[in-house]
Amino acid sequence: MSRLVIVSNRVALPDRTSSGGLAVALQAALEETGGLWFGWSGRIDEETSGNVSEQQAGDIQYVTVDLSRRDHDDYYNGFANRTLWPLLHFRVDLVDYSRETYQAYRRVNALFADTLAPLLRDDDLVWIHDYHLIPLAQLLRQRGIRCRLGFFLHVPMPSSDLLAALPDHNRLFEGLSSYDLIGFQTERDLERFQDYVRLFGRGEVIESGVLATAKGHRLRAGAFPISIDTARIAEQAANAVGKASVKRLADSLSGRLLAIGVDRLDYSKGLPERFRAFGCYLGRHWEQLGRLTFLQIAPVSRGEVAEYQALREQLERLTGHINGEHAQPDWTPMRYVNRNFPHASLTGFYRLARVGLVTPLRDGMNLVAKEFVAAQDPSDPGVLVLSSFAGAARELDGALLVNPYDLDGVADAIAAAVEMPMEERRERWSSMMARLRTHDITAWRRGYIEALKAA
């Protein structure tokens, strides 16, 4: 049996608690076969990159590399998150490109390749994750690595014209041609990548999912929509009903219905548009005033970045304006919270909610949408209002699909969710839950690994 090697920007080390579904799934994959997990340690050295640490837990070896302050700032905060993140989320207006941060991105990927290459065997299956590590396969090939190399992009793949707006885009995305299998969240992402290969990469699309580069290398690509641990989320949500935090939230509603949004504080999530749409709902559907409270949980991310600071301030102003205009002495329509909650509490909050608001401007998948569905009470499920620009919209056919830029449309969907009869809610929920039971996180990672073996 081939050894599995996972490579990601961050590593879920055995001495640290990790509740993320992806980390749990990758850990389970490594436990099945034994293997290696490689990536950045999370530690920053003020002077130099490259200090290597190793741990062993059962049949899994963990190897991590420290980064210098400069490399972390330029590779991670710089090129990965100020250049690639907005580009891949269709926000060319927010792309901050510099040759210095691009060189740091190449430099850190080369450091990873130098450290990882001596650890690899010819029969390994290497699974590399996300936009931080696009060039890694090409760098490993240059160091003589010949084992199977797979890549999975967790974020969207934008149109070829947008990718071409990036300086050195040919050199960067040429690195993808060194993989044997490239995985995307949706068929639409796959189509956009194939367009890029054909139009700008001088390659050939032999058939959907089979490509040839300008140099004749043949590779495969496919859609592998990531999912959740459906059974675990459902059980966790049912058990969370008795938690003190969930009871306090329920009591605070005073019998009113709950709408909930849970998002990292990021401009891709469409939070200003969502807030305005909720304000629009309160104005358009005055007959429902006082029936629904909207709770938005948005933990701060990348708080040192100016764009994120401005976003937080904007949301605070919008919350104050909406509450000032529509609040009543015994009812505050919006609650906006900038802190994390334990995952078990969140699933309990989802179960309480009549409406789940998941309205990103662009998202690779959005697992909150899937978790909201899995957390519902089968006898009295809530309604998911979902952006058509989230990857999850391709699977969750029972959601009310909306255009997040259409504030009136989102407002009307919220009102429809509030009034939706029980029978329709159950029917919509059942179709989505059936999909999530079949296509859970285990099916996702096993499907990808089998495709990589066959590549």
C-alpha positions as CSV (number, residue, x, y, z in Angstrom):
1,M,0.0,0.0,0.0
2,S,1.3,3.4,-1.0
3,R,2.1,5.8,1.8
4,L,0.0,9.0,1.9
5,V,1.8,12.3,2.2
6,I,-0.3,15.4,3.1
7,V,1.2,18.8,2.4
8,S,-0.6,22.0,3.6
9,N,0.3,25.4,4.8
10,R,-0.6,24.5,8.3
11,V,-0.3,21.1,10.0
12,A,-2.8,19.7,12.6
13,L,-0.2,18.5,15.1
14,P,-1.1,15.7,17.5
15,D,-0.5,17.9,20.6
16,R,-3.0,20.5,19.4
17,T,-6.7,20.3,19.4
18,S,-8.3,20.7,16.0
19,S,-12.0,20.8,15.4
20,G,-11.9,21.6,11.7
21,G,-13.6,19.1,9.5
22,L,-10.7,19.2,6.9
23,A,-8.1,18.5,9.6
24,V,-10.1,15.6,11.0
25,A,-10.6,14.1,7.5
26,L,-6.9,14.3,6.5
27,Q,-6.0,12.8,9.9
28,A,-8.3,9.9,9.3
29,A,-6.8,9.4,5.8
30,L,-3.3,9.2,7.3
31,E,-4.5,6.8,10.0
32,E,-5.8,4.4,7.4
33,T,-2.5,4.0,5.6
34,G,0.2,5.6,7.8
35,G,2.0,8.5,6.3
36,L,3.5,11.9,6.6
37,W,2.0,15.4,7.2
38,F,4.2,18.3,6.1
39,G,3.9,22.1,6.3
40,W,4.5,25.2,8.2
41,S,4.8,24.8,11.9
42,G,2.9,28.0,12.8
43,R,6.0,29.4,14.5
44,I,7.8,32.5,13.4
45,D,11.5,33.0,13.9
46,E,12.6,36.7,13.9
47,E,15.6,36.0,11.8
48,T,15.7,32.8,9.6
49,S,13.4,30.2,8.0
50,G,14.1,26.5,7.8
51,N,14.2,25.1,11.3
52,V,12.7,21.6,11.0
53,S,10.7,19.8,13.8
54,E,9.5,16.2,13.7
55,Q,6.9,14.3,15.8
56,Q,5.6,10.8,15.6
57,A,2.1,9.7,16.6
58,G,1.4,6.0,15.8
59,D,2.0,5.5,12.1
60,I,1.9,9.2,11.3
61,Q,5.0,11.4,11.0
62,Y,4.6,15.1,11.3
63,V,7.4,17.3,9.8
64,T,7.1,21.1,10.1
65,V,9.2,24.1,9.1
66,D,9.5,27.4,10.8
67,L,9.4,30.7,8.8
68,S,11.2,33.9,9.4
69,R,9.2,37.0,10.2
70,R,10.0,38.4,6.7
71,D,9.1,35.2,4.9
72,H,5.8,34.9,6.8
73,D,4.8,38.5,6.1
74,D,5.7,38.4,2.4
75,Y,4.7,34.8,1.5
76,Y,1.6,34.3,3.7
77,N,0.3,37.8,4.5
78,G,1.7,39.2,1.3
79,F,1.4,37.2,-1.9
80,A,-0.9,34.4,-0.7
81,N,-3.5,36.6,1.0
82,R,-3.1,40.0,-0.5
83,T,-2.6,38.8,-4.1
84,L,-3.9,35.3,-4.7
85,W,-6.8,35.4,-2.3
86,P,-8.6,38.4,-3.8
87,L,-7.7,37.2,-7.3
88,L,-9.1,33.8,-6.8
89,H,-12.3,35.3,-5.3
90,F,-12.8,37.5,-8.4
91,R,-11.7,40.7,-6.7
92,V,-9.1,42.1,-9.0
93,D,-9.7,45.5,-7.6
94,L,-8.2,44.3,-4.3
95,V,-5.2,42.5,-5.7
96,D,-2.0,43.9,-4.2
97,Y,0.9,42.6,-6.3
98,S,4.6,43.2,-5.8
99,R,7.6,41.4,-7.2
100,E,9.1,41.2,-3.7
101,T,6.1,39.2,-2.2
102,Y,6.0,37.0,-5.3
103,Q,9.7,36.2,-4.8
104,A,9.0,35.3,-1.2
105,Y,6.2,33.0,-2.3
106,R,8.5,31.2,-4.6
107,R,11.3,31.2,-2.0
108,V,9.1,29.6,0.7
109,N,7.7,27.0,-1.7
110,A,11.3,26.2,-2.7
111,L,12.2,25.8,1.0
112,F,9.3,23.4,1.4
113,A,10.5,21.5,-1.7
114,D,14.1,21.3,-0.4
115,T,12.9,20.0,3.0
116,L,10.2,17.6,1.7
117,A,12.0,16.0,-1.3
118,P,14.5,13.9,0.7
119,L,11.6,12.5,2.7
120,L,9.6,11.2,-0.3
121,R,9.6,7.7,-1.8
122,D,8.9,6.7,-5.4
123,D,5.6,5.0,-4.5
124,D,4.2,7.8,-2.2
125,L,0.9,9.5,-2.9
126,V,1.4,13.2,-2.3
127,W,-1.7,15.3,-1.7
128,I,-0.9,19.1,-1.7
129,H,-3.5,21.6,-0.5
130,D,-4.6,25.0,-1.6
131,Y,-3.3,28.3,-3.2
132,H,-0.4,28.7,-0.8
133,L,1.4,25.9,-2.6
134,I,0.6,26.1,-6.3
135,P,4.3,25.9,-7.5
136,L,5.3,23.0,-5.1
137,A,4.9,20.1,-7.6
138,Q,7.0,21.8,-10.2
139,L,9.7,22.5,-7.6
140,L,9.6,18.9,-6.4
141,R,9.9,17.6,-10.0
142,Q,12.9,19.8,-10.5
143,R,14.4,18.0,-7.5
144,G,13.9,14.5,-9.0
145,I,10.6,13.5,-7.4
146,R,8.7,11.1,-9.5
147,C,5.9,9.9,-7.3
148,R,2.2,10.8,-7.9
149,L,1.5,14.4,-7.0
150,G,-2.1,15.7,-6.5
151,F,-3.4,19.2,-5.7
152,F,-6.7,20.4,-4.4
153,L,-7.8,24.0,-4.6
154,H,-10.2,24.8,-1.8
155,V,-11.1,28.3,-3.1
156,P,-12.8,29.2,-6.4
157,M,-11.0,29.1,-9.8
158,P,-11.8,32.4,-11.5
159,S,-12.2,33.0,-15.2
160,S,-9.1,32.9,-17.4
161,D,-9.3,36.6,-18.2
162,L,-9.1,37.4,-14.5
163,L,-6.1,35.1,-14.0
164,A,-4.3,36.7,-16.9
165,A,-4.5,40.0,-15.1
166,L,-1.9,38.7,-12.7
167,P,1.7,39.6,-13.6
168,D,3.7,36.4,-14.2
169,H,0.5,34.4,-14.3
170,N,2.0,32.0,-16.9
171,R,4.9,31.1,-14.7
172,L,2.7,30.7,-11.6
173,F,0.0,28.6,-13.1
174,E,2.4,26.6,-15.3
175,G,3.3,25.0,-11.9
176,L,0.0,23.3,-11.9
177,S,1.0,21.3,-15.0
178,S,3.4,19.3,-12.9
179,Y,0.6,17.6,-10.9
180,D,-0.9,14.3,-11.9
181,L,-4.3,15.3,-10.6
182,I,-5.8,18.7,-9.9
183,G,-9.0,18.8,-7.8
184,F,-11.6,21.6,-7.8
185,Q,-14.7,22.2,-5.8
186,T,-17.2,22.3,-8.7
187,E,-17.5,21.5,-12.4
188,R,-17.6,25.2,-13.1
189,D,-14.2,25.7,-11.5
190,L,-12.9,22.8,-13.7
191,E,-14.3,24.4,-16.8
192,R,-12.6,27.7,-16.0
193,F,-9.3,26.0,-15.4
194,Q,-9.6,24.2,-18.8
195,D,-10.3,27.5,-20.5
196,Y,-7.2,29.0,-18.9
197,V,-5.1,26.0,-20.1
198,R,-6.5,26.3,-23.6
199,L,-6.4,30.1,-24.0
200,F,-3.4,31.2,-22.0
201,G,-1.4,28.0,-21.2
202,R,-1.0,27.0,-24.8
203,G,-2.2,23.5,-23.8
204,E,-4.9,21.2,-25.0
205,V,-8.1,19.9,-23.5
206,I,-8.2,16.4,-24.8
207,E,-11.5,15.7,-23.2
208,S,-13.2,17.1,-20.0
209,G,-10.8,16.3,-17.2
210,V,-7.9,15.2,-19.4
211,L,-5.4,17.9,-20.4
212,A,-2.1,18.1,-22.2
213,T,0.4,20.9,-21.6
214,A,2.4,22.8,-24.2
215,K,5.3,20.5,-23.4
216,G,3.3,17.4,-23.8
217,H,2.7,16.4,-20.2
218,R,-0.7,14.8,-19.7
219,L,-2.6,15.4,-16.5
220,R,-6.1,14.9,-15.1
221,A,-8.4,17.4,-13.4
222,G,-11.8,16.9,-11.8
223,A,-14.4,18.2,-9.5
224,F,-14.3,16.8,-5.9
225,P,-16.8,18.9,-3.9
226,I,-15.6,18.9,-0.3
227,S,-18.1,18.0,2.4
228,I,-18.6,17.6,6.2
229,D,-18.8,14.8,8.7
230,T,-22.6,14.7,8.4
231,A,-23.4,12.1,11.0
232,R,-21.2,13.8,13.6
233,I,-22.6,17.3,13.0
234,A,-26.2,16.0,13.3
235,E,-25.4,14.2,16.5
236,Q,-23.5,17.2,17.9
237,A,-26.4,19.5,17.1
238,A,-28.9,17.3,18.8
239,N,-26.8,17.0,21.9
240,A,-26.1,20.8,22.0
241,V,-29.7,21.7,22.6
242,G,-29.0,21.1,26.3
243,K,-25.9,23.3,26.4
244,A,-26.0,26.4,28.6
245,S,-25.0,28.7,25.7
246,V,-27.7,27.4,23.4
247,K,-30.4,27.6,26.1
248,R,-29.4,31.2,26.9
249,L,-29.7,32.1,23.2
250,A,-33.1,30.4,23.0
251,D,-34.3,32.2,26.1
252,S,-33.1,35.6,24.8
253,L,-35.3,35.3,21.7
254,S,-38.5,35.5,23.8
255,G,-40.3,33.2,21.4
256,R,-39.1,34.9,18.2
257,L,-37.6,33.1,15.3
258,L,-33.8,33.2,14.7
259,A,-31.9,33.9,11.5
260,I,-28.2,33.1,11.7
261,G,-25.0,33.8,9.7
262,V,-21.6,32.4,10.7
263,D,-18.7,33.6,8.6
264,R,-15.0,34.5,9.0
265,L,-14.7,38.3,8.8
266,D,-13.7,38.5,5.1
267,Y,-14.8,40.6,2.1
268,S,-15.6,37.5,0.1
269,K,-18.5,36.6,2.5
270,G,-20.8,39.5,1.3
271,L,-21.5,40.7,4.9
272,P,-22.3,44.3,4.1
273,E,-24.7,43.2,1.3
274,R,-26.3,40.7,3.8
275,F,-26.7,43.3,6.4
276,R,-28.3,45.7,3.9
277,A,-30.5,42.9,2.6
278,F,-31.7,42.3,6.2
279,G,-32.5,46.0,6.6
280,C,-34.3,45.8,3.3
281,Y,-36.3,42.8,4.6
282,L,-37.4,44.8,7.7
283,G,-38.5,47.7,5.4
284,R,-40.3,45.6,2.7
285,H,-42.0,43.1,5.0
286,W,-43.3,45.2,7.8
287,E,-46.0,42.6,8.5
288,Q,-43.1,40.4,9.9
289,L,-41.6,43.1,12.1
290,G,-40.7,41.7,15.5
291,R,-41.0,38.0,14.4
292,L,-37.3,37.4,13.5
293,T,-33.9,38.2,15.1
294,F,-30.8,38.1,13.0
295,L,-27.6,36.9,14.7
296,Q,-24.4,37.3,12.7
297,I,-21.3,35.7,14.2
298,A,-18.1,37.0,12.4
299,P,-14.8,36.2,14.1
300,V,-12.1,38.6,13.2
301,S,-9.5,37.3,10.7
302,R,-6.4,39.0,9.4
303,G,-7.2,41.9,11.8
304,E,-3.9,43.7,11.0
305,V,-4.9,44.1,7.3
306,A,-6.4,47.5,6.5
307,E,-9.2,46.1,4.3
308,Y,-10.4,43.9,7.1
309,Q,-10.3,46.7,9.6
310,A,-12.4,48.9,7.3
311,L,-14.8,46.0,6.8
312,R,-15.3,45.6,10.5
313,E,-16.0,49.3,11.0
314,Q,-18.5,49.2,8.1
315,L,-20.4,46.3,9.6
316,E,-20.6,48.0,13.0
317,R,-22.0,51.2,11.3
318,L,-24.6,49.2,9.4
319,T,-25.7,47.3,12.5
320,G,-26.2,50.5,14.4
321,H,-28.1,52.1,11.6
322,I,-30.4,49.1,11.1
323,N,-31.1,48.7,14.8
324,G,-31.6,52.4,15.2
325,E,-34.2,52.5,12.5
326,H,-36.1,49.3,13.3
327,A,-35.6,48.3,16.9
328,Q,-38.4,48.3,19.4
329,P,-38.2,48.7,23.2
330,D,-38.4,44.9,23.6
331,W,-36.7,43.8,20.4
332,T,-33.3,44.4,18.7
333,P,-33.5,43.0,15.2
334,M,-29.7,42.5,14.7
335,R,-27.0,41.0,16.9
336,Y,-23.5,41.3,15.5
337,V,-20.7,39.3,17.4
338,N,-17.0,39.4,16.6
339,R,-15.8,36.3,18.5
340,N,-15.4,32.6,18.2
341,F,-17.7,30.0,19.7
342,P,-17.0,26.3,20.3
343,H,-18.1,24.3,17.3
344,A,-20.6,22.3,19.5
345,S,-22.3,25.5,20.5
346,L,-22.5,26.7,16.8
347,T,-24.2,23.5,15.7
348,G,-26.7,24.1,18.6
349,F,-27.3,27.7,17.3
350,Y,-27.9,26.3,13.8
351,R,-30.5,23.9,15.1
352,L,-32.4,26.8,16.8
353,A,-32.5,28.8,13.6
354,R,-35.5,29.1,11.3
355,V,-33.2,30.7,8.6
356,G,-29.6,30.1,7.7
357,L,-28.1,33.1,5.8
358,V,-25.1,32.0,3.7
359,T,-24.7,34.7,1.1
360,P,-21.1,35.0,0.0
361,L,-20.2,37.0,-3.0
362,R,-17.9,34.1,-4.0
363,D,-17.0,30.9,-2.2
364,G,-15.2,27.7,-3.2
365,M,-17.7,25.6,-1.3
366,N,-18.9,27.1,2.1
367,L,-19.2,24.3,4.6
368,V,-21.3,26.4,7.0
369,A,-24.2,25.9,4.5
370,K,-23.8,22.1,4.8
371,E,-23.4,22.2,8.5
372,F,-26.5,24.3,8.9
373,V,-28.5,21.6,7.0
374,A,-26.9,18.7,8.9
375,A,-27.7,20.4,12.3
376,Q,-31.4,20.8,11.7
377,D,-34.2,19.1,13.7
378,P,-35.7,16.6,11.2
379,S,-39.2,17.2,12.6
380,D,-39.0,21.0,12.4
381,P,-36.1,22.0,10.0
382,G,-35.0,25.5,9.2
383,V,-34.6,27.0,5.7
384,L,-31.2,27.7,4.0
385,V,-30.9,30.9,2.1
386,L,-27.9,30.4,-0.1
387,S,-25.9,32.5,-2.5
388,S,-25.8,31.0,-6.0
389,F,-22.1,32.0,-6.1
390,A,-21.2,29.5,-3.4
391,G,-19.9,26.1,-4.5
392,A,-22.5,24.5,-2.2
393,A,-25.3,25.8,-4.4
394,R,-24.5,23.1,-7.0
395,E,-25.4,20.4,-4.4
396,L,-28.0,21.9,-2.0
397,D,-31.0,22.0,-4.3
398,G,-33.4,22.5,-1.4
399,A,-32.0,25.9,-0.5
400,L,-33.6,29.2,-1.5
401,L,-30.9,30.3,-4.0
402,V,-30.3,34.1,-4.2
403,N,-28.0,36.6,-5.8
404,P,-26.3,38.4,-2.9
405,Y,-26.1,41.6,-4.9
406,D,-29.9,41.6,-5.3
407,L,-30.9,43.0,-1.9
408,D,-34.6,42.9,-2.6
409,G,-34.3,39.3,-3.7
410,V,-32.5,38.3,-0.5
411,A,-35.0,40.2,1.6
412,D,-37.9,38.4,-0.1
413,A,-36.1,35.0,0.4
414,I,-35.8,35.7,4.2
415,A,-39.5,36.5,4.3
416,A,-40.4,33.3,2.3
417,A,-38.3,31.3,4.8
418,V,-40.1,32.8,7.7
419,E,-43.5,31.9,6.2
420,M,-42.6,28.5,4.6
421,P,-45.0,25.7,5.7
422,M,-43.6,22.8,7.7
423,E,-44.3,20.3,4.9
424,E,-42.2,22.3,2.3
425,R,-39.4,22.8,4.9
426,R,-39.2,19.1,5.5
427,E,-39.2,18.2,1.8
428,R,-36.4,20.7,1.0
429,W,-34.3,19.6,4.0
430,S,-34.8,15.9,3.3
431,S,-33.4,16.2,-0.3
432,M,-30.3,18.1,0.9
433,M,-29.7,15.8,3.9
434,A,-29.9,12.8,1.7
435,R,-27.1,14.3,-0.5
436,L,-24.9,15.1,2.6
437,R,-25.3,11.6,4.1
438,T,-24.1,10.1,0.8
439,H,-21.4,12.6,0.0
440,D,-19.8,13.3,3.4
441,I,-16.2,14.2,4.2
442,T,-15.1,10.5,4.2
443,A,-16.5,10.0,0.7
444,W,-14.8,13.2,-0.5
445,R,-11.2,12.3,0.6
446,R,-11.6,8.6,-0.4
447,G,-12.8,9.6,-3.8
448,Y,-9.9,12.0,-4.3
449,I,-7.3,9.5,-3.2
450,E,-8.7,6.8,-5.5
451,A,-8.6,9.2,-8.4
452,L,-5.0,10.1,-7.6
453,K,-4.0,6.5,-7.5
454,A,-5.5,6.0,-10.9
455,A,-4.0,9.2,-12.4
